Amino acid sequence: MTGTTLLINLTGSIALLLWGTQMVSSALLRGFGSKLRLWLGQHLNNRWAALLSGIAITGVLQSSTAVSLMASSFTASGTLGLAPALAVMLGANIGSTLVVQLLNIDVSILTPLVLLVGVIVFRLRDDSRFESLGCALIGLGLMLLALRMLGATLSEVEGSPLFAALIGGLDGDLLIAVLAAALLTWMCHSSVAVMLLVASLAATGLLSSVTAMALVLGVNIGGALPSLLKADSSVARRLPLGNLLVRLCGAAVLLPCLPWLARSAPVAAIDASLQAVYLHSLFNLVLALLFIGLTEPMAKLLNRLLPEPPRGVDPGMPHYLDEAGLAMTNIGLANAAREALRLADMLSLMLDQVLRLFQASNPIGANEVHRGDQSLDLLSAAIRAYLADIGQDGMSDQDADRAQEILLFVINLEHAGDILSSSLTQLATRRLQRGEQFSVFELDCIEPLHQAVIDSLSLAITVFLREDRTNAQQLVNRKELVRRLEAEASREHFHSLRSDRMAWAESGDIFQRVLRDYRRVHHHIAALAYLTLERAGRRDLDNGELGEALRENPVSIKQTVPETKPCVS
């Protein structure tokens, strides 16, 4: 076989190995990423639980890089402390070594079986979860096939003088070997694939034991680089930088000891390929045991090295919409959801500003409401654009539903903000510009309505976060409370106008329009519950319950709508 043919076969085998690794990781994240992310968030009670969680999820995804991006997203948003996130990464490093050990076993007979099962599962039924699982099995089969091709090619390459000279150039210069392996791992974005390549080269005898061990150290360093270079903020860089520092410390201590380690009797008795695999596992296991008790001091050090930059003056600028989330659907949706919660906070602030405007004696506060609405519109546009770019390679049904919920949440909050800025603020300003304040009677009618809207917004946030059907039904039922408050205020106001012939007709019209606009704002807030109820109804149909839970156990309006007292003039 010519040198050109060998080179083509070698690069093709490596490309197939990388593609199979990518298929497994992306398919499982697309189909089960949200559940894995939720499971990860629920198992971080202490450093040991975080360590085991990192091992488990990396074992499933076969990619410590994917776990690093997921954990970095949590730390950047403040939902996960840096110390437990460092413990997660220590576990993820161990998990990647277990994947290498499993794939290094000669299971060539399983290759066609895994591919066949993957195709069957993929076509089993029209369900995104089965499609994702099938794609993951096909990717695993491609990885096993690539390893067979790689082994066959390397056995022929062994006799090539050019390749032997190239590999032999690494012998004697361990630092160059470490740098070469780190660069190759960073380019491939897969420490698992490069470690399998190193093990294959060691098995052919092309690499000496000490050089193979140096390459293992380089693979560990290079595996920490993709997450660090992808991070787009100092806060997001803390976790991958901590992971890189841990591996650099370990490599700096072990590198001078490699010649002695390679000559030791216990190591010399082990097969060459297994030496590299075992060193990879032992290296990360020892680092985890050494640094698991140092996660808190490391977190403090990283916080000092990479302080959080000052936030922009305009609150409408997004904080969490980083580009790393666009490639991983579950991370991108989590980022968009956090920004959506910021929208809810902005709307709550605007509601308070509007109420203060009704209570004030001058219209100066109107500018604050208008500026708040501009920031809300700016952030809403950024979230909608971000959602449109998430998951270009496809979404699971669950993730698509979640994206729709976030979009509905954002649009309705934006519409509610427009009503506050363009209508309620203008109505208050018109009254105040005439030197006429809202009367005590009118404020006594507005304030309960205002509080009802605030309470519904809080309930809507709970529905958005937990996707709870009971809370969603309560939110819908609160529309009756707002309708009743509006009707009673309107009726009492009509009676007061009949008794006060000197009242301005326009003032009465403004007050009635204020009541109507508060109800319009509440309508957009209550609309946030409908998609959750619709999804719950679909799950009932899928489970054969036909929505009986809602019909047999309806949430009573009397339970969710408190009794109100009419405002008194």
C-alpha positions as CSV (number, residue, x, y, z in Angstrom):
1,M,0.0,0.0,0.0
2,T,1.4,3.4,-1.0
3,G,2.1,6.2,1.5
4,T,-0.7,8.3,0.0
5,T,-3.2,5.5,0.5
6,L,-2.0,4.9,4.0
7,L,-2.4,8.6,4.8
8,I,-5.9,8.7,3.4
9,N,-6.9,5.7,5.4
10,L,-5.4,7.1,8.5
11,T,-7.0,10.5,8.3
12,G,-10.3,8.9,7.3
13,S,-10.3,6.6,10.3
14,I,-9.6,9.5,12.6
15,A,-12.3,11.6,11.0
16,L,-14.8,8.8,11.4
17,L,-13.8,8.4,15.0
18,L,-14.4,12.1,15.6
19,W,-17.7,12.1,13.8
20,G,-18.9,9.1,15.8
21,T,-18.0,10.9,19.1
22,Q,-19.8,14.0,18.0
23,M,-22.9,12.0,17.0
24,V,-23.1,10.4,20.4
25,S,-22.7,13.6,22.3
26,S,-25.0,15.8,20.2
27,A,-27.8,13.2,19.9
28,L,-28.0,12.5,23.6
29,L,-27.9,16.3,24.4
30,R,-30.6,16.9,21.8
31,G,-32.9,14.2,23.1
32,F,-32.1,14.1,26.8
33,G,-30.1,17.3,27.4
34,S,-32.8,19.0,29.5
35,K,-33.3,15.9,31.7
36,L,-29.6,15.5,32.2
37,R,-29.2,19.2,33.0
38,L,-32.1,18.9,35.6
39,W,-30.5,15.8,37.0
40,L,-27.2,17.5,37.3
41,G,-28.7,20.5,39.1
42,Q,-30.4,18.2,41.6
43,H,-27.3,16.2,42.6
44,L,-25.0,18.9,43.7
45,N,-25.7,18.9,47.4
46,N,-22.0,18.4,48.3
47,R,-18.6,18.0,46.5
48,W,-18.8,14.2,46.4
49,A,-22.3,14.2,44.9
50,A,-21.1,16.7,42.4
51,L,-18.0,14.5,41.6
52,L,-20.2,11.4,41.0
53,S,-22.6,13.5,38.9
54,G,-19.8,14.6,36.6
55,I,-18.7,10.9,36.2
56,A,-22.2,9.7,35.4
57,I,-23.1,12.4,32.9
58,T,-19.7,12.2,31.1
59,G,-20.1,8.4,30.9
60,V,-23.5,9.0,29.1
61,L,-22.4,11.8,26.8
62,Q,-18.9,10.5,26.2
63,S,-17.6,14.1,26.2
64,S,-16.1,16.0,29.1
65,T,-16.2,19.1,26.9
66,A,-20.0,18.9,26.8
67,V,-20.2,18.7,30.6
68,S,-17.7,21.5,30.9
69,L,-19.8,23.8,28.7
70,M,-22.9,22.8,30.6
71,A,-21.4,23.5,34.0
72,S,-19.8,26.7,32.8
73,S,-23.2,28.0,31.7
74,F,-24.5,27.3,35.2
75,T,-21.6,29.1,36.9
76,A,-21.8,32.1,34.5
77,S,-25.5,32.6,35.3
78,G,-25.0,32.2,39.0
79,T,-27.3,29.1,39.4
80,L,-24.3,26.9,40.3
81,G,-21.5,27.8,42.7
82,L,-17.9,27.6,41.3
83,A,-16.8,25.2,44.0
84,P,-19.3,22.4,43.2
85,A,-18.8,23.1,39.5
86,L,-15.1,22.4,40.0
87,A,-16.0,19.1,41.6
88,V,-18.3,18.3,38.7
89,M,-15.3,18.8,36.3
90,L,-13.1,16.5,38.4
91,G,-15.7,13.9,38.0
92,A,-16.1,14.6,34.3
93,N,-12.4,14.0,33.8
94,I,-12.7,10.6,35.5
95,G,-15.7,9.8,33.4
96,S,-13.9,10.4,30.1
97,T,-11.2,8.0,31.2
98,L,-13.8,5.3,31.8
99,V,-15.2,5.8,28.3
100,V,-11.6,5.3,26.9
101,Q,-11.2,2.1,28.9
102,L,-14.5,0.7,27.6
103,L,-13.8,1.6,24.0
104,N,-10.2,0.2,24.2
105,I,-11.6,-3.3,24.8
106,D,-11.7,-5.4,21.7
107,V,-15.4,-5.7,21.0
108,S,-15.3,-5.8,17.2
109,I,-18.1,-8.4,17.2
110,L,-20.4,-5.7,18.7
111,T,-19.8,-3.2,15.9
112,P,-22.4,-4.5,13.4
113,L,-24.8,-5.3,16.2
114,V,-24.7,-1.8,17.7
115,L,-25.1,-0.2,14.2
116,L,-28.1,-2.5,13.5
117,V,-29.8,-1.8,16.8
118,G,-29.2,1.9,16.3
119,V,-30.9,1.9,12.9
120,I,-33.9,-0.1,14.3
121,V,-34.3,2.2,17.3
122,F,-34.0,5.3,15.0
123,R,-36.9,4.0,12.8
124,L,-38.9,2.4,15.6
125,R,-41.4,5.2,16.0
126,D,-41.9,8.9,15.3
127,D,-40.5,10.1,18.6
128,S,-37.5,12.5,19.0
129,R,-36.3,10.5,22.0
130,F,-36.0,7.3,20.0
131,E,-34.4,9.2,17.1
132,S,-31.8,10.6,19.5
133,L,-31.1,7.3,21.1
134,G,-30.8,5.6,17.7
135,C,-28.4,8.3,16.5
136,A,-26.3,7.8,19.6
137,L,-26.1,4.1,19.0
138,I,-25.2,4.6,15.4
139,G,-22.5,7.1,16.5
140,L,-21.1,4.5,19.0
141,G,-21.1,1.9,16.2
142,L,-19.2,4.3,13.9
143,M,-16.6,4.8,16.7
144,L,-16.1,1.1,17.1
145,L,-15.8,0.7,13.3
146,A,-13.3,3.6,13.2
147,L,-11.2,1.9,15.8
148,R,-11.0,-1.3,13.8
149,M,-10.0,0.7,10.7
150,L,-7.5,2.7,12.7
151,G,-5.9,-0.5,14.1
152,A,-5.7,-2.1,10.6
153,T,-4.2,1.1,9.1
154,L,-1.6,1.6,11.9
155,S,-0.4,-2.0,11.5
156,E,0.5,-1.3,7.9
157,V,1.8,2.2,8.8
158,E,4.3,0.6,11.2
159,G,6.5,-0.4,8.3
160,S,6.5,3.0,6.7
161,P,9.9,4.8,7.1
162,L,8.4,8.2,6.8
163,F,5.8,7.7,9.6
164,A,8.3,5.9,11.8
165,A,10.6,8.9,11.5
166,L,7.8,11.3,12.2
167,I,6.7,9.5,15.4
168,G,10.3,8.8,16.3
169,G,11.0,12.5,16.3
170,L,8.8,12.8,19.4
171,D,11.1,10.4,21.4
172,G,13.6,12.1,23.6
173,D,11.7,15.4,23.8
174,L,8.9,14.9,26.2
175,L,7.9,18.6,26.3
176,I,7.4,18.6,22.5
177,A,5.3,15.4,22.8
178,V,3.1,17.1,25.4
179,L,2.6,20.2,23.3
180,A,1.8,18.2,20.2
181,A,-0.8,16.1,21.9
182,A,-2.4,19.1,23.5
183,L,-2.6,20.9,20.1
184,L,-4.1,17.8,18.5
185,T,-6.7,17.4,21.2
186,W,-7.7,21.0,21.0
187,M,-8.1,20.8,17.3
188,C,-10.2,17.6,17.5
189,H,-12.2,18.8,20.5
190,S,-12.3,15.3,21.8
191,S,-9.8,13.8,24.4
192,V,-11.5,10.4,24.1
193,A,-10.7,10.2,20.3
194,V,-7.1,11.3,20.7
195,M,-6.5,9.0,23.7
196,L,-7.8,6.1,21.6
197,L,-5.4,7.1,18.8
198,V,-2.5,7.3,21.3
199,A,-3.4,3.8,22.7
200,S,-3.5,2.5,19.1
201,L,-0.1,3.9,18.3
202,A,1.3,2.5,21.5
203,A,-0.1,-0.9,20.7
204,T,1.8,-1.0,17.4
205,G,5.1,-0.3,19.0
206,L,5.7,2.9,17.2
207,L,5.8,4.8,20.4
208,S,8.1,4.2,23.4
209,S,6.4,3.9,26.8
210,V,7.7,7.2,28.1
211,T,6.6,9.1,24.9
212,A,3.1,7.5,25.0
213,M,2.8,8.7,28.7
214,A,3.9,12.2,27.7
215,L,1.2,12.2,25.0
216,V,-1.3,11.2,27.7
217,L,-0.4,14.3,29.7
218,G,-0.7,16.4,26.6
219,V,-4.2,15.0,25.9
220,N,-5.3,15.9,29.4
221,I,-4.1,19.5,28.9
222,G,-5.6,19.9,25.5
223,G,-8.9,18.5,26.7
224,A,-9.4,21.5,28.9
225,L,-8.7,24.1,26.2
226,P,-11.9,24.0,24.0
227,S,-14.2,25.1,26.9
228,L,-11.8,27.8,27.9
229,L,-11.4,29.3,24.4
230,K,-15.2,29.1,23.8
231,A,-16.1,31.1,26.9
232,D,-17.0,34.7,26.0
233,S,-16.8,36.3,29.5
234,S,-14.5,36.3,32.4
235,V,-17.1,34.6,34.6
236,A,-17.6,31.8,32.1
237,R,-13.8,31.3,31.9
238,R,-13.4,30.6,35.6
239,L,-14.5,26.9,35.5
240,P,-12.5,25.8,32.4
241,L,-9.5,27.8,33.7
242,G,-9.7,26.0,37.0
243,N,-9.9,22.7,35.2
244,L,-6.8,23.6,33.1
245,L,-4.8,24.7,36.1
246,V,-5.6,21.4,37.9
247,R,-4.3,19.4,34.9
248,L,-1.3,21.6,34.4
249,C,-0.3,21.1,38.1
250,G,-0.6,17.4,37.7
251,A,1.3,17.3,34.4
252,A,4.1,19.5,35.8
253,V,4.6,17.1,38.7
254,L,4.4,13.9,36.7
255,L,6.3,14.9,33.6
256,P,9.9,14.7,35.2
257,C,8.9,11.3,36.7
258,L,7.9,9.6,33.4
259,P,11.3,8.0,32.6
260,W,11.5,6.4,36.0
261,L,7.8,5.4,35.8
262,A,8.3,3.7,32.4
263,R,11.3,1.7,33.7
264,S,9.5,0.5,36.9
265,A,8.8,-3.2,37.0
266,P,5.0,-3.0,37.5
267,V,4.5,-0.7,34.6
268,A,6.9,-2.5,32.3
269,A,4.9,-5.7,32.8
270,I,1.8,-4.1,31.3
271,D,0.9,-4.0,27.6
272,A,2.0,-0.7,25.9
273,S,-1.5,0.4,25.0
274,L,-2.8,-0.4,28.4
275,Q,0.0,1.6,30.0
276,A,-1.4,4.8,28.3
277,V,-5.0,4.0,29.2
278,Y,-4.3,3.2,32.8
279,L,-2.1,6.3,33.2
280,H,-4.9,8.4,31.8
281,S,-7.3,7.0,34.4
282,L,-4.9,7.0,37.3
283,F,-3.8,10.6,36.6
284,N,-7.4,12.0,36.7
285,L,-8.4,9.8,39.7
286,V,-5.4,11.1,41.8
287,L,-6.1,14.7,40.8
288,A,-9.7,14.3,41.8
289,L,-8.8,12.9,45.2
290,L,-6.1,15.6,45.8
291,F,-8.2,18.6,44.7
292,I,-11.7,17.6,45.8
293,G,-10.9,19.2,49.2
294,L,-9.5,22.3,47.6
295,T,-12.5,23.4,45.5
296,E,-13.4,26.3,47.9
297,P,-9.9,27.8,47.9
298,M,-9.6,27.3,44.1
299,A,-13.0,29.0,43.6
300,K,-11.8,32.1,45.6
301,L,-8.6,32.2,43.7
302,L,-10.4,32.1,40.3
303,N,-12.8,34.8,41.4
304,R,-9.8,37.0,42.2
305,L,-8.1,36.2,38.9
306,L,-11.2,36.7,36.8
307,P,-13.4,39.3,38.5
308,E,-16.9,39.9,37.1
309,P,-16.9,42.9,34.8
310,P,-19.2,45.8,35.6
311,R,-22.6,45.4,34.0
312,G,-23.7,47.8,31.2
313,V,-25.6,50.9,32.1
314,D,-28.6,49.8,30.0
315,P,-30.5,46.9,31.7
316,G,-31.8,45.9,28.2
317,M,-28.4,44.5,27.3
318,P,-28.4,40.7,27.7
319,H,-26.2,39.1,30.4
320,Y,-26.5,35.3,29.7
321,L,-27.0,34.9,25.9
322,D,-23.5,33.5,25.2
323,E,-22.6,31.8,21.9
324,A,-21.7,28.5,23.5
325,G,-25.4,27.9,24.3
326,L,-26.3,28.0,20.6
327,A,-24.5,24.8,19.9
328,M,-26.1,23.0,22.9
329,T,-29.8,23.3,22.9
330,N,-30.4,22.7,26.6
331,I,-27.8,25.3,27.6
332,G,-29.2,27.8,25.2
333,L,-32.7,27.4,26.5
334,A,-31.5,27.8,30.1
335,N,-29.7,31.0,29.1
336,A,-32.8,32.4,27.3
337,A,-35.0,31.5,30.3
338,R,-32.7,33.4,32.7
339,E,-32.9,36.5,30.5
340,A,-36.7,36.0,30.4
341,L,-36.8,36.2,34.2
342,R,-34.9,39.5,33.9
343,L,-37.8,40.7,31.7
344,A,-40.2,39.8,34.4
345,D,-38.2,41.8,37.0
346,M,-38.2,44.8,34.6
347,L,-41.9,44.6,34.1
348,S,-42.4,44.4,37.9
349,L,-40.3,47.5,38.3
350,M,-42.4,49.3,35.6
351,L,-45.6,48.4,37.5
352,D,-44.2,50.0,40.6
353,Q,-43.2,53.1,38.7
354,V,-46.7,53.4,37.2
355,L,-48.3,53.1,40.6
356,R,-46.0,55.8,42.0
357,L,-47.0,58.0,39.0
358,F,-50.7,57.6,40.0
359,Q,-49.8,58.6,43.5
360,A,-47.5,61.5,42.6
361,S,-48.4,65.2,42.1
362,N,-46.3,65.6,38.9
363,P,-45.5,63.6,35.8
364,I,-41.7,63.5,36.2
365,G,-41.7,59.7,36.8
366,A,-43.2,59.0,33.3
367,N,-39.7,59.1,31.8
368,E,-38.6,56.3,34.0
369,V,-41.4,54.1,32.7
370,H,-40.6,54.9,29.1
371,R,-36.9,54.1,29.6
372,G,-37.9,50.8,31.2
373,D,-40.1,49.9,28.3
374,Q,-37.2,50.7,25.8
375,S,-34.9,48.4,27.8
376,L,-37.6,45.7,28.0
377,D,-38.1,45.9,24.2
378,L,-34.3,45.7,23.6
379,L,-33.9,42.6,25.7
380,S,-37.0,41.0,24.3
381,A,-35.6,41.4,20.8
382,A,-32.3,39.9,21.8
383,I,-34.0,36.8,23.4
384,R,-36.2,36.2,20.4
385,A,-33.1,36.4,18.0
386,Y,-31.2,34.0,20.3
387,L,-34.1,31.5,20.4
388,A,-34.2,31.5,16.6
389,D,-30.5,30.5,16.5
390,I,-30.6,27.7,19.0
391,G,-30.5,24.1,17.9
392,Q,-29.8,24.5,14.2
393,D,-29.2,20.7,14.1
394,G,-32.7,20.0,15.4
395,M,-34.5,20.0,18.7
396,S,-36.3,17.3,20.7
397,D,-40.0,17.7,21.1
398,Q,-39.5,18.7,24.8
399,D,-37.0,21.3,24.0
400,A,-39.1,22.7,21.2
401,D,-42.0,23.1,23.6
402,R,-39.8,24.8,26.1
403,A,-38.6,27.2,23.4
404,Q,-42.2,28.0,22.6
405,E,-42.9,28.6,26.3
406,I,-40.0,31.0,26.6
407,L,-41.0,32.8,23.4
408,L,-44.6,33.2,24.6
409,F,-43.4,34.4,28.0
410,V,-41.2,37.1,26.3
411,I,-43.8,38.3,23.9
412,N,-46.6,38.6,26.5
413,L,-44.3,40.5,28.9
414,E,-43.3,42.8,26.1
415,H,-47.0,43.5,25.2
416,A,-47.7,44.2,28.9
417,G,-44.8,46.6,29.1
418,D,-46.1,48.4,26.0
419,I,-49.5,48.9,27.7
420,L,-47.8,50.3,30.8
421,S,-45.7,52.7,28.8
422,S,-47.9,53.8,26.0
423,S,-51.3,53.8,27.7
424,L,-51.3,53.8,31.5
425,T,-48.4,56.3,31.7
426,Q,-50.0,58.6,29.2
427,L,-53.3,58.5,31.1
428,A,-51.6,59.4,34.4
429,T,-49.6,62.2,32.7
430,R,-52.8,63.7,31.2
431,R,-54.4,64.0,34.6
432,L,-51.3,65.4,36.3
433,Q,-50.5,67.9,33.5
434,R,-54.0,69.5,34.2
435,G,-53.0,69.8,37.9
436,E,-55.5,67.2,38.9
437,Q,-54.4,64.3,41.0
438,F,-56.1,60.9,41.3
439,S,-58.5,61.1,44.2
440,V,-58.3,58.9,47.3
441,F,-61.3,57.0,46.1
442,E,-59.7,56.3,42.7
443,L,-56.4,55.2,44.3
444,D,-58.4,52.9,46.7
445,C,-59.8,51.3,43.6
446,I,-56.5,51.1,41.6
447,E,-54.3,49.7,44.3
448,P,-56.1,46.4,44.8
449,L,-56.2,45.9,41.1
450,H,-52.5,46.8,40.9
451,Q,-51.7,44.3,43.7
452,A,-53.7,41.6,41.9
453,V,-51.6,42.1,38.8
454,I,-48.3,41.9,40.8
455,D,-49.5,38.7,42.5
456,S,-50.4,37.2,39.1
457,L,-47.0,38.1,37.7
458,S,-45.3,36.3,40.6
459,L,-47.5,33.2,40.0
460,A,-46.7,33.4,36.3
461,I,-43.0,33.3,37.1
462,T,-43.6,30.2,39.2
463,V,-45.5,28.5,36.3
464,F,-42.7,29.4,33.9
465,L,-40.0,27.9,36.1
466,R,-41.8,24.8,37.3
467,E,-44.3,24.2,34.5
468,D,-46.8,23.2,37.1
469,R,-50.4,22.6,36.0
470,T,-52.0,23.5,39.3
471,N,-50.3,26.9,39.5
472,A,-51.2,27.5,35.8
473,Q,-54.8,26.8,36.5
474,Q,-54.8,29.1,39.4
475,L,-53.3,31.8,37.2
476,V,-56.1,31.5,34.7
477,N,-58.7,31.5,37.4
478,R,-57.3,34.8,38.7
479,K,-58.8,36.5,35.7
480,E,-62.1,36.3,37.5
481,L,-60.6,38.2,40.4
482,V,-59.3,41.0,38.1
483,R,-62.6,41.1,36.2
484,R,-64.5,41.5,39.5
485,L,-62.2,44.2,40.8
486,E,-62.6,46.1,37.6
487,A,-66.4,45.8,37.6
488,E,-66.8,46.9,41.2
489,A,-64.4,49.8,40.8
490,S,-66.3,50.9,37.6
491,R,-69.7,50.6,39.3
492,E,-68.6,52.5,42.4
493,H,-67.0,55.2,40.3
494,F,-70.2,55.6,38.3
495,H,-72.2,56.1,41.6
496,S,-69.7,58.7,42.7
497,L,-70.0,60.6,39.4
498,R,-73.8,60.7,39.8
499,S,-73.4,62.2,43.3
500,D,-70.8,64.7,42.2
501,R,-72.1,66.9,39.3
502,M,-68.9,69.0,39.3
503,A,-66.7,66.1,38.3
504,W,-64.9,66.4,35.0
505,A,-66.3,64.0,32.4
506,E,-62.7,63.5,31.0
507,S,-61.4,62.6,34.4
508,G,-64.0,59.9,34.7
509,D,-63.1,58.6,31.3
510,I,-59.4,58.4,32.2
511,F,-60.1,56.5,35.3
512,Q,-62.3,53.9,33.4
513,R,-59.5,53.5,30.8
514,V,-57.0,52.9,33.6
515,L,-59.1,50.1,34.9
516,R,-59.4,48.6,31.5
517,D,-55.7,48.8,30.8
518,Y,-54.9,47.0,34.1
519,R,-57.1,44.2,33.0
520,R,-55.4,44.2,29.6
521,V,-52.0,43.9,31.4
522,H,-53.3,41.0,33.4
523,H,-54.7,39.3,30.3
524,H,-51.1,39.1,28.9
525,I,-49.8,37.8,32.2
526,A,-52.5,35.1,32.5
527,A,-51.9,34.0,28.9
528,L,-48.6,32.6,30.1
529,A,-50.5,29.7,31.7
530,Y,-52.2,28.4,28.6
531,L,-49.3,26.6,27.0
532,T,-48.5,24.8,30.2
533,L,-52.1,23.7,30.5
534,E,-52.0,22.6,26.9
535,R,-48.9,20.5,27.4
536,A,-50.4,19.0,30.5
537,G,-53.4,18.0,28.5
538,R,-51.3,16.4,25.8
539,R,-49.5,14.4,28.4
540,D,-52.8,13.2,29.8
541,L,-53.8,12.1,26.4
542,D,-50.5,10.3,25.9
543,N,-51.0,8.5,29.2
544,G,-54.6,7.6,28.4
545,E,-56.1,9.9,31.1
546,L,-58.1,12.0,28.6
547,G,-57.7,15.1,30.9
548,E,-59.7,13.5,33.6
549,A,-57.5,15.1,36.3
550,L,-58.6,18.6,35.2
551,R,-62.3,17.6,35.0
552,E,-62.5,15.6,38.2
553,N,-60.3,17.9,40.3
554,P,-60.9,21.4,39.0
555,V,-59.3,24.2,40.9
556,S,-62.1,26.2,42.4
557,I,-62.3,29.9,41.7
558,K,-63.4,30.4,45.2
559,Q,-60.1,28.8,46.4
560,T,-57.9,31.0,44.1
561,V,-59.9,34.2,44.0
562,P,-60.1,35.9,47.4
563,E,-63.2,37.8,48.5
564,T,-62.9,41.5,47.7
565,K,-64.5,44.5,49.2
566,P,-65.8,47.3,47.0
567,C,-63.8,50.5,47.1
568,V,-65.7,53.2,49.0
569,S,-65.9,56.8,48.1
